[in-house]
Amino acid sequence: MIATKVTDLIGNTPMLALPVPARQASLLLKVEKTNPGGSMKDRMARSMIVSALETGRLKPGGAVVESSSGNTGTGLAITAIEFGLRFIAVVDHHASPDKVGMMRALGAEIRYVEGDFREDEVAVVERQRLAAQIASELPNAMFMNQSDNPANPGGYSELVQEALTQANGTINAFVGCVGTGGSITGIGRGLKQHDPRTTVIGVEPAGSIVFGQPGHPYFQSGTGTPAGDTVGLVLDYGCIDEGVQVTDTQAFETARFIARTVGLLVGGSTGGAIWKALELIHSGKIGGNVLVIVADGGEKYLHNIYQDAWMAKRNLLDPGIAETLETWLGQRRKLAA
Ligand SMILES: Cc1ncc(COP(=O)(O)O)c(C=O)c1O
């Protein structure tokens, strides 16, 4: 089929299996970075805009305003083009400069929150406040509010069907990142509807407060809820069997390992989900077909997590992570020298 608009290219993403021979399990990577905006968030962004237009909360020619670390904003920028809408993205210094550049290139207007924030501190609360304010001051504008918008989890129903078809109907476990909670809720619920025995594991950065641990700053981008922020209303804890934490070092070193040994350039949050999935497979907690979403690609993080100097300066390097991964994935995957 030849597409006639870019949003037709959202979805139908490929799946890559990584065998875990010692446990006779398979890590099924759903490669969402092949969506036109480079992340899974294209799906929910279009879903939120279509739903707002259908319910009349957003009128043709109006403006969409959203607080985003970059991926939701990129998806919104692409869908705003489809429907001829204005899009204003509210970001903070924590957003990857490449992600902000992408949104700008796609016609988004960028507004930075002001304030003196630490490098590893996410200004989500401030971003939300400014986005709501901008939307209230503009005529025919809507604050998308992805954390509380039911069309966020609703945007992942096709992903569930695609993944089940690709896995021949059997997905035994799903290990997913939790930011707004939209993807884990949409995907987790869908998988459990298909088979209630599916184990759903939520992964948040160490320092995020989603699963009740004390908050502290972290570097993982787009995922988790920082201290001071409230967990999104879209997150359905009922579809998560267990919530776990991953450190910045585990997440980033895993992403770097996957890039250089598998050849798939993944983002940091995906690295964290892969690390936790392999750890849980090896502890015997989950097994069989284990789904992990490649939420976005490493192309968006070439200036931070893929730079040795950036990692070293923040004390995030640990060669032991690669050694453990090498053991978990078996002898087949040899480390580059
Ligand atoms: C790279 C990345 N990983 C994970 C997440 C978390 O996804 P969700 O908001 O669906 O919980 C996001 C959300 O922005 C993201 O951009």
The ligand as an ORCA input file, in Angstrom:
! r2SCAN-3c Opt
* xyz 0 1
  C      11.324      7.315     25.488
  C      10.136      7.125     26.368
  N      10.074      6.034     27.131
  C       9.041      5.810     27.954
  C       8.000      6.717     28.065
  C       6.881      6.449     29.021
  O       5.701      6.128     28.357
  P       4.295      6.419     28.977
  O       4.123      7.899     29.050
  O       3.326      5.771     28.052
  O       4.236      5.807     30.352
  C       8.027      7.865     27.278
  C       6.968      8.873     27.391
  O       7.122     10.009     26.995
  C       9.124      8.075     26.398
  O       9.191      9.181     25.621
*
